[in-house]
């Protein structure tokens, strides 16, 4: 592992060099820490950097705690670091002999909006009120809470034998059940609905994960970032997700949230997070 001092010197030198020397990343190279710092120093807007991170075909991020501190010193924001973390299952090489080096299979998360069993609506979206306005608190008694800064879709394994040591150092959801993070996909956008400022998380119809074979207790859900912490808004669990090496299993998930109501009857966030029946492994990916 590189020492923090050496890597910190590299990042700071890169920051100074990038400010004066624009350079496009090579299209055939994975996006790495230095590429992110380069975008920050060239003044690329934060939402554009987050989109670049989440859509990059390949990434090679190093997010050891000391490296993250160096990234922050170079001007990389918490939201950008969170987007980098969301790609860690793809980017972080595992030590020899670890669970990540076990035989693996594919789990396809098939997302749909609306009520369970209803026809899918695209794109899959999860929308929450960003901040309760004063008129809603005064007129309808709606609870005020810390402003929502971002949303993230997550997939976790809570099987005790799969939870790594010091698991809280490897996840954004530190106040949730003990778990191994399999996916944490952040990156929401602001909008308006029924007179409220909202944050909306758009997701593709399918997300495919490569995870070790075995039977997993999986939790899927959505979390919100309010201040420095992430908190779960809604989740569902399935205890018997069987993964076979070299095969694909499909897990349907209904996921939706929208603001509904009127000033006369009041407003609420109508949320659904529900896991359907697992389609057992059968085909070779």
Secondary structure, 3 states (H helix, E strand, C coil): CCCHHHHHHHHHHHHHHHHHCCCCCCCCCCEEHHHHHHHHHCCCCHHHHHHHHHHCCCEECCCCHHHHHHHHHCCCCHHHHHHHHCCHHHHCCCCCCCHHHCCEEEEEEEEECCCCCCCCCCCEEEEEECCCCHHHHHHHCCCCCCCCCEEEEEEEECCHHHCCCCHHHHCCCCCCCCCEEEEEEECCEEEEECCEEEEEEEECCEEEEEEECEEEEEEEEEEEEECCEEEEEEEEEEEEEEECCCEEEEEEEEEEEEEEEECCCEEEEEEEEEEEEEEEEEEEC
